[in-house]
Amino acid sequence: VPVFAHLEGVCHTYVDRDARLDMAIALVLNGKLRRTGVCGATESLLVDSNALGNLAPLVEALLDAGCEVRGDPATCQVDARVKPATEADWSTEYLDAIIAVKVVDGVRAAIEHIARYGSQHTDCIVTESVPTAELFLGAVDSAIVLHNASTQFADGGEFGFGAEIGIATGKLHARGPVGVEQL
């Protein structure tokens, strides 16, 4: 029997080398901490290895806001408060003030990471580069893909559908935000 699936939200925010740091910090903090228990909360932060200068401010902002950070070896070197990530962290929906952070080698590596570990719910790129954003938006196979917006935008109220709604992550008929009126 065909059904609409509303499953876990292992959502990613990828901070590209061409991202504005102030925007990236604001979007990551909002995406993770505005409401930690919703399916659109950012669960993994990916940072371009060509912008390692952005890693420390992003991690410190999260830690200072009370978020536990679990990171790859490069992220662990940024701050002693970062806990080492396990393989399971990359595909975990925490629904809490916990985030996994990983350094990746550019947008293509971010896309590959999201394809492997994501849940096809909501994923975001932060960049000022239109060609890079277009590549990400076209290649990430998720119900909602965003450019320079918080993953928490994936919400019924934001889409004008009223309160919290399901985000269909499958590919049957409708994909993305679904409510009774929209069906």
Sequence and secondary structure as in RCSB ss.txt:
>XXXX:A:sequence
VPVFAHLEGVCHTYVDRDARLDMAIALVLNGKLRRTGVCGATESLLVDSNALGNLAPLVEALLDAGCEVRGDPAT
CQVDARVKPATEADWSTEYLDAIIAVKVVDGVRAAIEHIARYGSQHTDCIVTESVPTAELFLGAVDSAIVLHNAS
TQFADGGEFGFGAEIGIATGKLHARGPVGVEQL
>XXXX:A:secstr
          EEEEE TT  HHHHHHHHHHHHHS TTSTTSEEEEEEEGGGGGGHHHHHHHHHHTT EEEE HHH
HTT TT EE  GGGGG    SSEEEEEEESSHHHHHHHHHHH  SSEEEEE S HHHHHHHHHH  SSEEEESS 
GGG STTTTTS S  EEE S SS  EEE TTT 
